[in-house]
Amino acid sequence: MIETAKTRLGERSPIIDAFEEAVAKIDSDGSLVEAVLGIALLEYPKLHKQKYLNWFENRADEIFGTLSPGASVREKIDAINDKLFNDYCFNGNLQQYYDPRNSFLNEVIDRRLGIPITLAIVYMELARRIGLSLRGIGLPGHFIVGCINEGEQAAANFYIDPFHNGRILDSADCAQIVETLYDGRVPFQMDYLRPSSPTEILIRIINNLKSIYANAKLNDKLLILHGMLMVLDTEDPRTRYDRAILRIEEGDAFGALKDLESYTDTIPESLQSEEIKNLIRTCKINLASLN
């Protein structure tokens, strides 16, 4: 297990501390790379971040070198597509979509395979380094990239699908993606084209991994992922409750009690279920038996 005996007593894993430090850097430079690599520490605690930071800088220099002075937005996108999908041979991993390695940025770069959201991060980070500002767009079930204009120029918006070799989309194409994925059960809304914040992007990656590790019943890893979610949203009662249940399953009554008490602080006592009260009583009884 990654967690030590010390962290199991309600304290945080050093991996979560490292993730929090990486998240704090987003506001200073706008890059998501270190924070997304921070998620990868879950499986690769000795990950050499600088290797991958250098990869982005070197690949961006190569792409920039193909551009003529004053290159247009479309010319920059064409240059990224040519390098990323033809020269570097990045692809969407359709065969093993739920392989957790698709969510770890180091593995995406090393294997040239990913899911929509991690390929979108690679795409946006390369674009940022050649002077092109793109935004992540979290469609239901599929993550793409948007070239977003504000105000009167909004009609010029277009979108890019890095999972499918950088194909260019308009809003009708995006609606068709949602229609196809959900067989028409999810009506398309223009709000789906709203740019995702860095926090929303990180939460989406973590939730993808939560689903994979929950199916595999890897509670030690799930606890760390819940800790990362708490870094991103300290006020989320659902994450705190879910972590409490995991801690109970892992025998950490102290950590579970802390989470349950914090959870109940957000709910009026009249709305607190008997189940919650019983869980708190059980944690206290278990702790008393240790003294």
C-alpha positions in Angstrom: 0.0 0.0 0.0 1.1 3.6 -0.7 -0.2 5.0 2.6 1.9 4.5 5.7 0.6 3.6 9.1 0.9 7.2 10.1 -1.3 8.5 7.2 -3.9 5.9 7.9 -4.6 7.6 11.3 -6.5 10.4 9.7 -3.4 12.2 8.3 -2.6 13.0 4.7 -0.4 11.0 2.4 2.7 12.9 1.2 1.4 12.3 -2.3 -1.6 14.6 -1.5 0.8 17.2 -0.1 2.8 17.1 -3.3 -0.4 17.4 -5.4 -1.5 20.4 -3.4 1.8 22.1 -4.0 1.5 21.4 -7.7 -2.1 22.8 -7.8 -0.9 26.0 -6.1 1.4 26.7 -9.1 -1.4 26.8 -11.6 -2.4 30.4 -10.9 1.2 31.6 -11.3 1.9 30.2 -14.7 -1.4 28.9 -16.1 0.0 25.4 -16.9 -1.8 22.3 -15.8 1.2 20.0 -16.4 2.6 19.8 -12.9 -0.8 19.4 -11.3 -1.7 16.6 -13.7 1.6 14.9 -13.1 0.8 15.3 -9.4 -2.1 13.0 -10.0 0.3 10.4 -11.5 2.2 10.3 -8.2 -0.5 7.9 -7.1 1.1 5.2 -9.2 4.6 6.7 -9.8 5.7 8.3 -6.5 9.3 8.7 -7.8 8.1 10.4 -11.0 10.7 12.8 -12.5 8.5 15.8 -13.4 11.2 17.8 -15.0 11.6 15.1 -17.7 8.0 15.8 -18.9 8.2 19.5 -18.4 11.2 19.4 -20.7 9.3 17.3 -23.2 6.6 20.0 -23.6 9.2 22.7 -24.0 11.2 20.7 -26.6 8.1 19.6 -28.6 6.7 23.2 -28.6 10.1 24.5 -29.9 9.9 22.0 -32.7 6.3 23.0 -33.6 7.2 26.7 -33.4 10.1 26.1 -35.7 7.7 25.0 -38.5 5.7 28.3 -38.3 6.2 31.3 -40.5 6.2 34.7 -38.9 2.7 36.0 -38.1 1.2 32.5 -38.5 -2.6 32.5 -38.1 -4.5 30.5 -35.5 -5.5 27.8 -38.1 -1.9 27.5 -39.2 -0.7 27.0 -35.7 -3.4 24.3 -35.2 -2.4 22.6 -38.4 1.2 22.6 -37.2 0.2 21.0 -33.9 -1.9 18.4 -35.6 0.9 17.5 -38.0 3.5 17.1 -35.3 1.3 15.5 -32.6 -0.5 13.0 -34.7 1.8 12.4 -37.7 5.3 12.8 -36.4 4.8 12.0 -32.7 2.0 9.4 -33.4 -0.3 10.2 -30.5 -3.6 8.3 -30.6 -6.8 7.8 -28.6 -6.7 4.5 -26.9 -9.9 2.9 -28.1 -8.8 -0.7 -27.4 -8.1 -0.1 -23.7 -10.1 3.0 -22.9 -10.3 2.2 -19.2 -6.7 1.4 -18.6 -5.7 3.8 -15.8 -2.4 4.6 -17.6 -4.6 6.7 -20.0 -5.2 9.1 -17.2 -1.5 9.5 -16.1 0.2 12.2 -18.1 3.6 10.6 -17.9 2.2 7.4 -19.4 0.3 9.3 -22.1 3.5 10.9 -23.2 5.6 7.8 -23.0 3.1 5.5 -24.7 1.6 8.1 -27.1 -1.9 6.9 -26.0 -4.6 8.6 -24.0 -8.2 9.3 -23.4 -9.9 12.5 -24.6 -9.1 14.6 -21.5 -5.4 13.8 -21.2 -4.8 14.2 -25.0 -6.6 17.5 -24.7 -4.2 18.6 -22.0 -1.2 17.6 -24.1 -2.7 19.6 -27.0 -3.5 22.7 -24.9 -0.1 22.8 -23.3 1.7 22.6 -26.6 -0.6 25.3 -28.0 0.0 27.6 -25.0 3.8 27.3 -25.5 3.5 28.5 -29.1 1.3 31.5 -28.2 -2.2 29.9 -28.8 -4.7 30.0 -26.0 -7.1 27.1 -26.1 -9.6 26.0 -23.5 -10.8 22.6 -22.3 -14.4 21.8 -23.1 -16.1 19.1 -21.0 -18.8 17.6 -23.1 -20.8 14.8 -21.5 -18.8 11.7 -22.0 -16.1 13.3 -24.2 -13.5 16.1 -23.7 -12.4 18.4 -26.4 -10.6 21.7 -26.9 -12.1 25.0 -27.8 -10.7 28.1 -29.6 -13.0 30.5 -27.8 -13.7 34.1 -28.7 -15.7 36.5 -26.5 -18.5 38.9 -27.3 -19.2 39.7 -30.9 -16.6 37.3 -32.2 -18.2 34.3 -30.4 -19.6 33.1 -33.8 -16.0 32.4 -34.9 -15.6 29.7 -32.1 -14.5 26.3 -33.2 -13.4 23.2 -31.5 -10.8 20.5 -31.8 -11.0 16.8 -30.9 -7.5 15.5 -30.0 -8.9 12.0 -29.4 -9.7 11.8 -33.1 -6.4 13.2 -34.5 -7.3 16.9 -34.0 -10.4 17.1 -36.2 -12.0 20.5 -36.3 -15.6 20.8 -35.0 -18.3 23.3 -34.9 -21.1 23.4 -32.3 -23.3 21.2 -34.5 -20.6 18.6 -34.5 -20.3 18.8 -30.8 -24.1 18.3 -30.5 -23.8 15.2 -32.7 -21.1 13.7 -30.4 -23.4 14.0 -27.4 -26.3 12.6 -29.5 -24.2 9.6 -30.6 -22.7 8.8 -27.2 -26.1 8.8 -25.4 -28.4 7.7 -28.2 -30.4 10.9 -27.9 -31.1 10.4 -24.2 -29.1 13.6 -23.2 -30.4 16.7 -25.0 -27.6 18.9 -26.1 -27.2 22.3 -24.3 -25.0 25.2 -25.4 -23.8 25.3 -21.8 -21.9 22.1 -22.6 -19.5 24.3 -24.6 -18.6 26.4 -21.6 -14.8 26.3 -21.0 -13.8 24.1 -18.0 -11.8 25.6 -15.2 -8.5 24.1 -14.2 -10.2 22.7 -11.1 -12.9 21.1 -13.1 -10.4 19.5 -15.4 -8.5 18.0 -12.5 -11.6 16.8 -10.8 -12.7 15.1 -14.0 -9.4 13.2 -14.3 -9.6 12.1 -10.7 -13.2 11.0 -11.0 -12.2 8.9 -14.0 -9.6 7.2 -11.9 -12.0 6.8 -8.9 -14.3 4.8 -11.1 -11.5 2.5 -12.3 -10.0 1.9 -8.8 -13.5 1.5 -7.2 -14.2 -1.3 -9.7 -10.9 -2.9 -8.7 -11.6 -2.3 -5.0 -8.2 -0.6 -4.5 -9.2 1.4 -1.4 -5.7 2.6 -0.6 -5.6 4.4 -3.9 -9.1 5.6 -3.6 -8.3 7.2 -0.3 -5.5 9.2 -1.9 -7.8 10.2 -4.8 -10.4 11.4 -2.3 -7.7 13.4 -0.6 -6.8 15.1 -3.9 -10.5 16.0 -4.4 -10.5 17.6 -1.0 -7.5 19.7 -2.0 -9.5 21.0 -5.0 -12.8 21.4 -3.1 -12.5 21.5 0.7 -16.2 22.2 1.1 -17.5 19.2 -0.8 -19.5 17.1 1.7 -20.0 14.2 -0.6 -16.3 13.6 -1.0 -15.8 13.8 2.7 -18.6 11.3 3.3 -17.3 8.8 0.7 -13.8 9.0 2.2 -15.3 8.3 5.6 -16.8 5.1 4.3 -13.5 4.1 2.8 -11.7 4.8 6.0 -14.2 2.6 7.9 -13.6 -0.2 5.5 -9.9 0.2 6.0 -10.2 0.2 9.8 -9.3 3.9 10.2 -11.9 4.9 12.8 -10.0 8.0 13.7 -9.9 9.4 10.2 -13.5 8.2 9.5 -14.8 10.0 12.6 -13.1 13.3 11.5 -14.7 13.1 8.1 -18.1 12.2 9.4 -18.1 15.0 12.0 -17.0 17.5 9.3 -19.7 16.1 7.0 -22.4 16.5 9.7 -21.3 20.1 10.3 -22.7 20.9 6.8 -26.1 19.3 7.5 -28.8 20.5 9.9 -29.2 17.9 12.7 -32.9 17.4 11.8 -31.7 16.1 8.4 -29.0 13.8 9.6 -29.9 10.1 9.0 -29.8 7.4 11.6 -27.2 5.7 9.4 -24.8 8.6 9.8 -25.4 8.8 13.6 -24.8 5.0 13.9 -21.6 5.3 11.9 -20.3 8.0 14.2 -21.2 6.0 17.3 -19.5 2.9 15.9 -16.3 5.0 15.2 -16.3 6.3 18.8 -16.8 2.8 20.2 -14.0 1.5 18.1 -11.7 4.3 19.2 -12.6 3.8 22.9 -11.7 0.2 22.6 -8.1 1.2 21.6 -7.5 3.1 24.8 
